[in-house]
Amino acid sequence: MLKKLFSLWVLVTCVAFGVPGQAKELPDFTDLAEKQGPAVVNISTTQTVRGAQGFPNLPENDPFYELFRRFAPQMPHGQAPREHESRSLGSGFIISADGYIMTNAHVVDSADKITVRLTDKREFRAKVIGADKRTDVALLKIEASGLPKVNMGDPNKLKVGEWVIAIGSPFGFDSSVTAGIVSAKGRNLPQDNFVPFIQTDVAINPGNSGGPLFNMNGEVVGINSQIYTRSGGSMGLSFAIPIDVAAQVTDQLRSTGKVTRGRIGVTIQELTRELAESFGLSKPSGALISNVEKGGAADKAGIEASDVILKYDGKPVNSSSDLPRMVAATKPGSKVTIELWRKGESRQVAVVVGEMQENGKLAHAARKQADEAGEVVARLGIAVSELTKEQLQDLKINGGLLVEDVKSSAARSTGLQPGDVLLAIGNTQIRSLSQFNEIIKQVPKGRNVALLVRRGDGASYVAIKLDEK
């Protein structure tokens, strides 16, 4: 007991008096904040909103729209709706001495007027050079010279647990400094396929958006963009856009005013351990292709559904989320080599990358269910039936089976539902029920089989373990 108390006293003493080699001091952020602070700016925007007084700016499909339309104070007959200004605040940082500024696209979205205020209280009217909603990055320009600017760092060298700081204007409080550590790297967030976010526990609040995330060398490694919150304030889960991703975007915005991205025309999904086993892969790494767009770059190169992309342009594809970023960063028209896995062996194909079109949508195909009960495929625990000619025409496919019922727990656990259409088993397209049954009979007991399932206008693979009985 006395030994434990003595050890605790030694530890406390070392921390208090900074004995060399015994304890580490907390980092000092004062020099960093003093030197980098002047390059961080406050961004305020105004937007003119036209509408009745007391009537909120709600979309017509909002559940409260009809309520406010009915009961909000009505304008006198013949009087035009009033206009009022909507204001918002954000942050940004100067990347060149002649007045180019980085921020978030959502900070300046739909703004009629953008005002940039420096730490020395000077204010400038800013214009938007370009904005990219896919990455939430925008480039602004103010007419000034000799401005302080930030230095860019390499976010790939960041380590989880490393100290980082943010400078911005949360709730309008200019030049606020907050600190924390890198919690994770390469985070995937819903609807953000092109950004491998840096997650930190730095306190980020409304108004910090668009501000810089610094490493301890005083270099910008990210743009603070999003937070996870239930209260509206910081909960220690904040996400920053890596600065190399942002720089690629702003370089294009500065030179052309828009961003072009590569596209190869495939639909992909994550490769699970069960799916990897069914395709003969030793580990679940790569991007599994569930659909190839007819006439697209991948189709022209001979890539097929059920192929697994292992490498893109010489770089390993560790997970499905890696591929969209790699392809998007490729200049349209470039020729790249893709290494893929097909039918138990790897092969290489050359692809001429196409260009991604904004707001492109696949045509929605209707789906009909058969009237009669389907044949039960006992080893899979599902009931299926062949599609009619009319159904095949509606779906624009050459073959497949309609799922009538999902009977086993193994099949239900994959998410299969009545009305789904089975397009392929492994690498083989399904042409008929008899062919499907013959393939199932040849699969060893206890093995996983991969089924390509279409639902609506999308398709993806699921893995079902065959009944061992």
Sequence and secondary structure as in RCSB ss.txt:
>XXXX:A:sequence
MLKKLFSLWVLVTCVAFGVPGQAKELPDFTDLAEKQGPAVVNISTTQTVRGAQGFPNLPENDPFYELFRRFAPQM
PHGQAPREHESRSLGSGFIISADGYIMTNAHVVDSADKITVRLTDKREFRAKVIGADKRTDVALLKIEASGLPKV
NMGDPNKLKVGEWVIAIGSPFGFDSSVTAGIVSAKGRNLPQDNFVPFIQTDVAINPGNSGGPLFNMNGEVVGINS
QIYTRSGGSMGLSFAIPIDVAAQVTDQLRSTGKVTRGRIGVTIQELTRELAESFGLSKPSGALISNVEKGGAADK
AGIEASDVILKYDGKPVNSSSDLPRMVAATKPGSKVTIELWRKGESRQVAVVVGEMQENGKLAHAARKQADEAGE
VVARLGIAVSELTKEQLQDLKINGGLLVEDVKSSAARSTGLQPGDVLLAIGNTQIRSLSQFNEIIKQVPKGRNVA
LLVRRGDGASYVAIKLDEK
>XXXX:A:secstr
 HHHHHHHHHHHHHHHHT TTT       HHHHHHHGGGEEEEEEEEEEES TT     TTSTTHHHHHHHS   
 TT    EEEEEEEEEEEE STTSEEEE HHHHTT SEEEEE TTS EEE EEEEEETTTTEEEEE S  S    
EE  GGG  TT EEEEEE GGG TTEEEEEEEEEEEEEETTEEEEEEEEE S   TT TT EEE TTSEEEEEEE
EE  SSSS  S EEEEEHHHHHHHHHHHHHHSS   EE  EEEEE  HHHHHHTT SS  SEEEEEE TTSHHHH
TT  TT EEEEETTEE  STTHHHHHHHTS TT EEEEEEEETTEEEEEEEE EE  TT           SS  E
EETTTTEEEEE  HHHHHHHT S  EEEEEE SHHHHHTT  TT EEEEETTEE   HHHHHHHHHHS TT EEE
EEEEETTEEEEEEEE    
